[in-house]
Amino acid sequence: MKSWRTRIGIGLAVGAAAVAVPFTSTSAFAAGPPGAGWVLQGAEAYPSKAACEASELPNAKANGFNEVWCDDSKTIMTIYYR
């Protein structure tokens, strides 16, 4: 039979873990574009992130931007220019 001191110690450790896990875990959501200065341009369906960025780059350059970032977390990708 385990002593009360052992049982209390184990109970406190389990309780601390039960409280710590929700605070340390992150939710699964799409993050915004990396860094600052990105401007939302719209959204469109592309087969891949690379196809989206390659297709959108000429439009971005024509409008005075240098970079394209496509959020591929959904089927219809959100497109940002910078």
C-alpha positions in Angstrom: 0.0 0.0 0.0 1.3 3.4 -0.9 1.7 6.1 1.7 -0.5 9.2 1.8 2.6 11.3 1.0 3.1 9.4 -2.3 -0.5 9.6 -3.2 -0.7 13.3 -2.6 2.5 13.9 -4.6 1.2 11.9 -7.5 -2.2 13.7 -7.3 -0.5 17.1 -7.4 1.7 16.1 -10.4 -1.3 14.8 -12.3 -3.3 17.9 -11.5 -0.5 20.2 -12.5 -0.2 18.4 -15.8 -3.9 18.6 -16.4 -3.8 22.4 -16.0 -0.6 22.9 -17.9 -1.5 21.0 -21.1 -4.3 23.3 -22.2 -2.1 26.4 -21.6 0.9 25.1 -23.5 -0.9 23.6 -26.5 -1.8 25.8 -29.5 -4.9 25.6 -31.6 -4.7 24.6 -35.2 -5.5 27.7 -37.2 -4.0 29.3 -40.2 -1.5 32.0 -39.3 -1.3 35.2 -41.2 1.4 36.0 -43.7 5.0 36.0 -42.4 6.3 39.4 -41.2 4.8 42.8 -41.7 3.7 44.8 -44.7 1.6 42.2 -46.4 -1.5 43.4 -48.2 -4.6 41.2 -48.8 -5.3 40.9 -52.5 -8.0 38.3 -52.6 -8.5 34.5 -52.8 -8.5 31.9 -55.5 -8.2 28.1 -56.0 -4.9 26.8 -57.1 -3.5 23.2 -57.2 -0.6 24.1 -55.0 1.1 26.9 -53.1 3.9 27.1 -55.6 1.4 27.3 -58.5 -0.4 30.1 -56.7 2.7 32.1 -56.0 4.1 31.6 -59.5 0.8 32.7 -61.1 0.3 35.7 -58.9 3.9 37.1 -59.1 3.5 38.9 -62.5 0.3 40.6 -61.2 2.1 41.6 -58.0 5.0 43.1 -59.9 2.6 44.9 -62.3 1.0 46.6 -59.3 4.3 47.7 -57.6 4.8 44.7 -55.2 7.8 42.4 -55.1 6.5 39.3 -53.2 3.6 37.0 -53.1 2.4 34.8 -50.3 -0.4 32.3 -50.6 -2.1 30.7 -47.6 -2.5 27.1 -48.5 -4.4 26.0 -45.4 -7.7 26.0 -47.4 -8.7 24.9 -50.9 -9.3 28.5 -51.9 -6.0 30.2 -51.0 -5.9 33.7 -49.6 -3.3 35.8 -51.5 -1.1 38.5 -50.1 1.3 40.9 -51.8 4.3 42.8 -50.4 
